[in-house]
Each structure stands twice: as C-alpha cells, then as structure tokens.
Amino acid sequence: MHPTAGIVRVDACGALVLPISGEVRAITATEIRFGHLTHREKPGQPAGVPWWELPR
C-alpha cells in the first residue's frame, strides 16, 4: 500500500482491491495468481508497505 496515503491510492494497493472471490493459487515475489487472473508487479512502481505497517 502507499506509505503515506494508504488505501486512498488504489494504484498502490495491488491485489488488495481486486474484485476477486476465490482462492489464491500462487504467490511469488512479483505476482499473485487467482483462478483465472494474475496480478503482477508493475515495473517502475515505487515500493509500497504492508497494510499492518501503516500508521493508525
């Protein structure tokens, strides 16, 4: 997630905001695979932070 804007910046939320229901099939360093959809890291995208590291 975006380090200062959090979920307001949906472009930095990755697979968190995908309208998917179902199991995650695989997770690698650069992608998350669902049944028929794969979310890949975008080249040049700034590094985000895990949601549990965002300030409350």
N, C-alpha and C positions, 0 to 999 in steps of 0.2 A: 504494500500500500504506500501511498505517497507519505513521506516522512513528516510533513507539516500540515497537509490538507486532509489526510486520511481518506475516507471513502467519498469525499466530495469530488475528488479527482478520479472518476471511474476509469480513465485511461491508464491509471496506475494500479488498479485493483486486480488485474489479471483474471484468473479463472473464478475468483470470488463472486463476481457479478454476472456470470453466465447463467442464462435461464435453462439450466440442465437439471433434470431429475434422474437419478440413477447412480450406479456405482462408478467410482473411479477405477479405471482398468490398469493404469500405469502412471508412475511419477518418475521423471528423470530430472537432471539438473536444469534442463531447458524447456520441458514440456509436461503437460498433464493430459492424459488420454482418458476420455469418457467412452461410452459405447461407440458412437459414430462421429465424435468430434474430438479434435486435438487442439489444445491451446498451447501456442509456442511463445517463447520469449521473443520480444521484438529487438532486433539489432539496434544498438544506439540508445535504447530506453534507459534512463537513469535507474540505478538500483533502488528498489523500494525497501520497506521494512515489514516484518511480520506484524499482523494486527495486534498481537499481545505485547509488542514493544512500543506501541503508540502511547503518547501521554494520555492520561484520563482526564 
